[in-house]
Amino acid sequence: MANATVPFDCRELGPVGGHGFPVPFTVKDTELIVAGVMIALDGGMEVLQASDTAGLMVLGRAEVAVDNTDDGETLVIRQGIFRYLNSAKKPLTKQDIGNPCFVEDSITVCQDADHDVAAGLVFDCESIDGCDYVWVDMMVCGIGLSGYRVGV
C-alpha cells in the first residue's frame, strides 16, 4: 500500500492528548504529511511518514498535517495508544496482544514486514463495520522491538 494522502481518522485510547508529550521534529525536505499517520525518524534527525523502509524508527503519530515542499517545517508527534488499520496480507489477531506489530504503510500495521520497522506493541484488535483495526501502543516507540516477543 501507499502512504496516506488524506487525513486518517486515527482514534486515541484514553483521554485525548493524555498520553506522552508532544515533541516537535524537523520534517524531511519535500515531505507531505497528513494528520493521524505514523511518523518515523530517518537515518538523520528528520521525520517522514512511516513505511516499511530499512533504517526507519517509528516515533508516534502526526498530530497535524504538514506540507514541507517549501522546507523548514516542523511537526508535533505524540506517543500513545492509537488505532490503525490491520493488514489484509499479514493480519494481527488477539493472540498477538503484547507483541510488536510492524509498519506496512503509514496507516496500516502487520504481523511482520520485509524490514521489520516496529510500529509499537499490539494493545488490542477489533473489527468495526467490516473493517479490521489494531490498537497500537506507541508509548514504547523508538526502542528496538524487532527481536521482542511475548512468551518467548
Secondary structure, DSSP 8 states (H G I E B T S, - for coil): ----SS-----BSSSTT-SS--EEEEE-TT-EE-TT-EEEE-SSSEEEE--S-TT-EEEEEESS-EE-TTS--EEEEE-SEEEEEE-SSS---GGGTTSEEEEEETTEEES--SS--EEEEEEEEEEETTEEEEEEEGGGTTS--TT--TT-
